[in-house]
């Protein structure tokens, strides 16, 4: 039988109507089941039966996704933990991670999790959520409050160091008994065996001595080149050069162990294209070809923890008993004079300076930001600076607020992982902040 167009159109219309009619009961049934499960979940929640509540919430969400209901389920999970109904939180963590990924632009999810984590004093979990919020550029009052709370929180690592020799780029050279070891940014030993001597480890290289041999090692501890065995020490690697001491003089060597230039009483590590050298009783700043940046000489040039003289584009050099700020071309930045100083760790952070027996902080223009009132101070690193006042040592933020306190006598600089070394009476120990803002100033 041949069907004309009108007949075909009529049949199609009838089939569509039948499909809709058949779907209506299923739709109403599904909607009814969703509401029933949601109502039951809320009732169980009010009765304090949180596991039963969670089960009903999950059934409701299987029917229809909803952010408000997800938040209710999240709260039910938290109440179950507090009530002792849930002791293993692996499944909760998996659920919460999925929730953050699904609603990564919604601050309510972050807020709910942060409130619970901080209430439970699970600061590492809170730090992980804050990093996720930073990545998605999500902000809220709760997120801001959480960041303020975590500024004061840290944990101690179970390592004890008797002597810290050098640090640079967040890594550390320490001495234990008669051997030198290198620790990475998380304070894990890079190489199992120690050395008779090792320079600062920076940009993936260090100069080491062992069994009478002097050699260059890379980030895996592989020897890349042998240097003169008579070399006794090095101020480290910078601009493809090593400043090494042989007998009583310093010279600069290339990465193949060849002497390039120089014969100084002291030679610092190159950073930002310049290094400080001493000849007789005067100091100068030189470029990577060994030429003086300026004809002017100085009584002293302040060096950093890895014997660099320039950091953040600023050099502190001493004239007539006072330190002044210079740029890398040795042009004076300002006329302010200081009795002592500590190098900038970054151009956006503050440097510690001493004025009339007290320490304060200045920015790269020389402007005083925190008045000189502390007995000792180190420059800011990742938002905090170690200071002492009387017998107390603590860390302050750029608002001059006391942030971290404890039973320690001295603090060092934080690295990007939030790790720093603190010293008790006889040894050093690493501490780690739970959260460090990426743009910490």
N, C-alpha and C positions, 0 to 999 in steps of 0.2 A: 504494500500500500504506500502510495506516494503522498507525503505530507506537504501541504503548502506552508508558506511563511507564517500566516496567521495562526495556523494550528501549532506550529513549533513554538512560537512566542507564547501562546497560551499555556502549553505544557511546561515551559521553563518557569513561567510565573507561578504555576501551581506547585511545582517542585520547591521553589524558593519559599513559598508560604508554608509548606509542610515542614521544611527544615527549620524555619523560625519557630513554628508551633512546637516542634519536638525539643528545641533548645531551651525554650522558656522554663519548663519545669526543672531542667538541670541547673540553669542559671540561678533560679530562686532557691534550689536546694543547696547550691554551693554558697550563696550569699547567707542563707540561714545557718549553715554549718560554720561559716566564718564568724558570724556574730555569736553563735553559741559557744564556740571555742574561746573567743575573746572574753565573753562574759564570765565563763568558767575560770579562765586564767586570772582575771581580776578578783574573783571571789576567793580563789585559793590564796592569792597574794594577801588579801585582807586578813585571811585566817592564819597567815604565817606558814602556809604549806608551800614553800617556794619551789621545791622540785616538781610538785604537781602543777604549779603555776607555770613553770618553764615549759613543761610538756604541752600544756594547752596553748601557750603563746606560739610555740613552734608549729603546732597544727594550724593555728590561725594564719601565721605568716606563710605557710605552705600554700594556702588558698589565695592570699593577696599580700604583696609587699607593701610595707608602710613604715616610714621613718618614725612616727610617734610610737607605733607598736614595738619597733625594734628598740627604742629607748626604754620602754616599759620592760621588755625582756631583759635588757642589759641590767636594769635596776633589780630585777628578780634574781639574776645571777649573783649580783653583789650581795643581796640580802641572804641568799643561800650560803655564801661563803661566811658571812658574819655570823649566821645562825648555826654554823657547823654542819650543815647538810651536804656541803661540798668541801672536800679536803684536797682533792687533786684538781688543779686549775688548768691543766693542759688544754682541755677542750674549750674552756672559757677563753684562754689566750688565743686559740685558733679562731674562735668566733669573733672576738674583738678585733683581731687583725683584719679579718675579712670585712668587718663592719667599717673600719677606718678606710679600707681600700674602696669599698662601695660608695661611701658617702664622704670622700676625702675633702670635699669643699665645704662641708657643713660643720660649724663649730660646736653644735650641740653634742655630737658624738664625742669629740675631744673633751668637752667640758665634763660630761658624765664620767668618762674613764679617769680623767685627772682628779676629780673630786674623790673618787674611790681610792685610787692609788696613793694619793697623799694622805688620806685618812688612815690607810693601812700601813703607812710609812714604807711603801714599796717605791722608793725613790728611783730605782733603776727603770722600773716599768713606766713611771711618770716621765722620766727623761726620754725614753723611747717614743712616747706619745708626743712630747714636745718637738722632737726632731721631725716626726711625721707632719706635725702642724706647720713647722718652719718650711718643710719641703713643699707643702701645698699652699704656703703663704696664707694660712688661716689664723686669724686673731680673734680674741675675745677678752673680756675682763677676767674670766677664769684662767685662761692661758697666761695672761700677764701675771696674775697672782701666783700661779704655779711656778713661773720663771723666777719670781722674787723669792719664793720659798726654797727652790732648789739651789739658789745662789749660795746658801749657807750650808748645804749638805755635801758631805764627802765621805769616802770610805778609805781605810788604811789597807795597804797591801802588806802581805806577810814577808817582807824582805827587809833585811837589816844590812846597812852598808857602813863600813868604818871610815872610809875616806873617799870623797867625791873629788875627782881631779878636774874634769872639764865637762862642759855641756854646750851643745850647739844644735840648732834645728830640732830641739826636743829630744835629742839623744844624749846619753851620758857615758862618760869614761870614769870608771871607779877602780880603786885599788883594794884588793883583799889579800892580806898577808903580803907576799912579795910579787903578786901577779896583777896585771892590768886586764880589765874586762870591759867590753862595750855592751851597753844596754840600749834597746830601741825605745821608741816613743811610748810603748806600753809597759816599759821596764821589764822586758824579757831579754835574757842574755842572747846576743846575736850569735856568738860562736862558743862552742863548749870549752875550748882550751883558752887559757890565758896567755898573756904576752909578758915579756920582760919589760917592755915599754910600749905604749901606743899613744899616738897623738889624738887630738880631737877628731871624732868621726863626723864627717860632713860631706854632703853631696855624694854619698855613697863610697867615700874613700877615707883611708887613714894610713899613716905611716907607722909601721910596727917593727919591733926588734924581738928576736927569739933565737936562742942558742948562738949568739954572736952575729947573726945575720940581720941586716936592715932591709926592709922590703915594703912595697906598696900593696895593700889589700883592698879588694872591692867589697860590695855589700854581702857577698857570700863567703868572704874570708879567703878567696882565691888570690894568690900572689900574682900581681900584674907586672912587677918590675923589681929588680934589686937595686938598692942604693949603696953608697959607700958605707962600709961597715963601721967606719970611724965616726959616723953621725950618731950623736948621743940623744938628740931630741928634735922635735919639730913643733912649730906653732900651728901647723895644719894646712889644709888644702883650700885654695881660692884662686880664681882666674887662671886655672891650669898650672898653678905654681905651688910648690911647697917651700916654706921657709924653714930651713934646717940648721941646727947648730953642730959645728964640727970644730973640735978643740975649743977655743974660746970665742969663735966668730960665727955669725949667721950669714948664710947665703941662700939664694933662691934656686931651686931645682925644678926641672920639668918632670913630667909624669914618667919619663923613661930613666930617671935617675941622673940626668946630666946637669951639671952646674951651669946656670944661665948668667947670673950676675950677682954682685954684692959682696961686701965684706963689712959687716956691721957688728956692733956690740950687742944689738938686739934687732930682730926683724919680726914684725907681726904678720898675721894672716891677711891676705887680700880679701876685701869685701867691698862691693860697690865700686870696684876698679881702683881702690887705693889701699895703702898699708902704711903703718907707722914704723919708722926705723930710728935707731939711736946710734950715734957715732960720738965718741968721747962723752961729753956731758950734755949734748943737745939732741933734740928730736926734730924730725921732719916727716912730712907725708910724701910718699912717692907713688908714681903710677906703675903700670905693669911692665914698663920698659926700664924701670929703675930711675927715672928722671924725677926730680923734685917737683911737686905740684906748685910749690911756692918757694921763693928764696928765703922766706922767713923761717927761723928756727924757734924752738920752744923749750921751756924748762921740762915739760912733761906732756904726754898725750895720753888721755885716758883710754884704756883698753877694756874690751868686753870679756865675757867668759871664755871665748875661743881666740883671744888675742887680736880681735879685729878692732879697728879704730873708728870706723864709720858705720853708722846704723841709722836708717831712716833719713839718710842724707845729711846727718849732723855729726860733727866731730867736736869733742871737747879738748881744747889745748890750753896749756898753762903759760901765762906771761905775768911777770912781776908778782908771782905768788898767788895768782888767781886764775881760775878756769873760765874761758870764754867759749861761746858757741860759734862754730864755723861751718860753712857748707863744704862739700867735697873738693871745691876749688880753693879752699882756705880763705874765703871771703867771710868776714865777721858778720854773723846774723843779727846780733844785737849787742848793746853795750853792757848788759847785765853781767856781773861777775859772781863767781861761786867759789867757796872754799874747797868744795869737793863735789863729785858728781858720779852718776852711774849712767852708762850709755842708754839711749833709747832702744827699746826692743822692736819698735815699729814706728813709722812716722805718724801714725794715728793715735799712738798711746802717749803716756806721760813719762818723763824721765825724772828720777830722783836727784835733787841737788841740795847741797849743804850751804846754809847761810847762817853765820854767827852761831856755830855749834849745834844747830838744829837742821833737820831735813824736811824738805817739802817737795813739791812737784811742779814742773813746767811743761808747756807744750813745745812744739818744734820752732815756734817763733820766739821762745824765751818768756812768754807770758806765764805768770804765776797762776796756777789753777788751784793748788792746795798749799796753804801757807806752811812755812817751815816751823814745825812744832814737835817733830818726832826725834828720838835719840838716834835711830838708824833707819834706813829705808833702802829698798831696792826698787828699780823702775817697774812700771806696770807691764804685765804680760797677760793677755787674754782677759782683760777686765779687772784684774786684782793686782795688788802690790803688797809685799811683806814689809811690815814696819815694826819697830819696838818703841815702847813708851814705858820708862821705868824698867820693871822686871818682866813686863808682859810683851809677848810677841804675837802678832795677829795680822790678818790680811784685811785691807780696806778696798772699797770700790772707788770709782772716779768721783762719787759724791761725798767722799771722805767718811763713809759709813763703815763701821766694823762688820765684816762679813763672816770670816772664819777665825775661830779662836781654838785654843787647845793647849795641851801640855808640851810645848816645844819652845826652844830658845832661838831658833833661826829658821827662816823660810827662804826658798829659792824662787825660781821663775816657773810659771805654768807653761806647759806646751799645748798644742792644739787639741790634744786628747784630754785636757783637763788634769794632767798629771804634774806633780811638783814634789820636790824633796823637802822634808822638814827635819830639823836636827834637834835631838834631845841633848842631854849632857854629854853623851859619849858616842852616839851613832846617828846616822841618817836613815830616814824611812820614807818611802813614797806614799803619797796620798793622791786620790783621784776624785775630782769633782764629778757628780753625776751628770751635770749638764753644763755645757759651755755654749753661749750664743755664738753663732758663726761670725757675727759682725761685732763681737765684744770689743769695746774700745777702752 
